[in-house]
Amino acid sequence: MGERSTSTSGAGGLFLASLLFAAVSATALRFELESGFTKCISEDIKLHEVAVGKYSLASLSDDVPLPDSHRVSVKVTSPYGNSIHYADQVDSGNFAFTSNEAGDYLACFSAHDQKPPVRMAVEFEWRTGFAAKDWTGVANKGQIEAMELELKKLEDVVKSIHDEMFYLREREEQMQDMNRSTNSRMAWLSFLSLSVCLSVAGLQLWHLKKFFEKKKLL
């Protein structure tokens, strides 16, 4: 296929439609693609960010069905040119990846040259970051009930840990009170023991003095 490209300056080359959004963004658009041309969409994606894309061909007129000859080739590349996704001659598809490079990722749509040239409509949605999460899949009753059950389990675990922490704190306070009481009793016991020892020593001295006086040694 002799492939041609559109250009915003009017010269032959690749037509680049660049759309730069914030890290959490959703790009949903519809554009026309002529056979033999290529159009690219650019998305600025941060490192380790999730991105999902969905594309499909649509009829230019609601009254006319999509011809079987209408097909596109799609290639998604990283900022350093690494291939992320490729599909050849399809009418719809999707892709998903987690970025290993930070920068502008390109999604390029090309149509084979046809005689006479034909035009086709491309619907493309590119979501990144928070917008890339499938919240509609989460919001069904069964999953919500399962989530409620898991949250209840987590609540019980947290309550158990909370109660255990308070129990350990109470045990620690009880141990501290016991230590203070034991130290206080040991102090009184030591004072009593010292008093008894001093009293016994005093009585012994008094007894020796009386003994020596009786023997007239003093």
DRENKERO-408015 format. One record per residue (C-alpha): residue in three letters; x, y, z. Coordinates in steps of 0.1 Angstrom, whole numbers, plus 5000, padded with zeros to 4 digits. Example, Ala and Ser with C-alpha at 12.3 -4.5 7.8 and 13.67 -1.06 7.14 Angstrom:
% residues 2
ala512349555078 ser513749895071 
//
This chain:
% residues 218
met500050005000 gly501450344991 glu500550525024 arg500050895025 ser499651125055 thr497851445062 ser499651755075 thr498452065093 ser500852275073 gly499452145039 ala502651965029 gly502851585025 gly503551395058 leu501951265089 phe498951445104 leu499351465141 ala496351565163 ser497851615196 leu495651625227 leu497451685260 phe495551635293 ala496251615330 ala497451285345 val493851185353 ser492051235320 ala489551085296 thr489851145258 ala486651065239 leu486351195203 arg485051115169 phe487051205137 glu486951125100 leu489750925083 glu490250915046 ser491650605029 gly495350625024 phe495950865053 thr497050835089 lys495951025119 cys497551005153 ile496251095188 ser498751185215 glu498251135252 asp500651255279 ile500950965305 lys502950955337 leu505150675348 his503450355361 glu500050495352 val497150275339 ala495750355305 val492850195286 gly491650265251 lys488650165229 tyr488050235193 ser485450145166 leu484450245131 ala481050415127 ser478950495096 leu479050865085 ser475250845081 asp472750675104 asp470850555073 val473850385057 pro475350075074 leu479150035077 pro480549875046 asp482649565050 ser485549735032 his485949995059 arg488849875081 val491750045099 ser495049955112 val495850075147 lys499250115164 val499950245199 thr503550335207 ser505450465237 pro507450785239 tyr510550585229 gly508850415200 asn508150085217 ser504949905204 ile502149885230 his499349765208 tyr498849675171 ala495749565152 asp495549525114 gln492449575093 val489849575121 asp486649765126 ser486949785165 gly489249695193 asn490649795226 phe493949805245 ala495149845281 phe498549885296 thr500550025325 ser503150285314 asn506850195317 glu507850535302 ala506650885310 gly505751115281 asp503551135250 tyr502050805238 leu500750785203 ala497650605189 cys497850605151 phe494950505128 ser495650435092 ala493350315063 his494550135032 asp494450335000 gln491350274980 lys490150384945 pro488050594947 pro489050734981 val486550665009 arg485950835042 met485150665075 ala484350775110 val486450665139 glu485150675175 phe488050665200 glu488150685238 trp491350705258 arg491250705296 thr494150725320 gly494750735358 phe491550745379 ala489350765348 ala490750435336 lys489150235364 asp486050035356 trp483650185382 thr480550055363 gly481849695369 val482249765406 ala478749915410 asn476749595408 lys474749455437 gly476749135441 gln480049315443 ile478749575466 glu477449315490 ala480849135488 met482549465494 glu480249535524 leu481149195538 glu484849255534 leu484449605550 lys482549445579 lys485449195583 leu487949475582 glu485849675607 asp485849375631 val489549325627 val490249695634 lys487849675664 ser489649365677 ile493049535673 his491749845690 asp490349645719 glu493649455721 met495649775723 phe493449915751 tyr493749575769 leu497549595766 arg497449955778 glu495449855808 arg497749565815 glu500649805813 glu499050045837 gln498349755861 met501949635859 gln503149995865 asp500850015896 met502149685908 asn505749795903 arg505150115922 ser503349925950 thr506149665951 asn508849935952 ser506950115980 arg506649796001 met510249705994 ala511250046007 trp509250006039 leu510649656043 ser514149776039 phe513550056064 leu512049806088 ser514949566084 leu517449846089 ser515549956121 val515549606134 cys519349566127 leu520049896144 ser517949806173 val519649466177 ala523049626174 gly522049886200 leu520849606224 gln524149416218 leu526249726227 trp524149786258 his524449426268 leu528249426263 lys528549746283 lys526549606312 phe528649286310 phe531949476312 glu530749706340 lys529649396360 lys533049236354 lys534649576364 leu536449576331 leu535349936324 
//
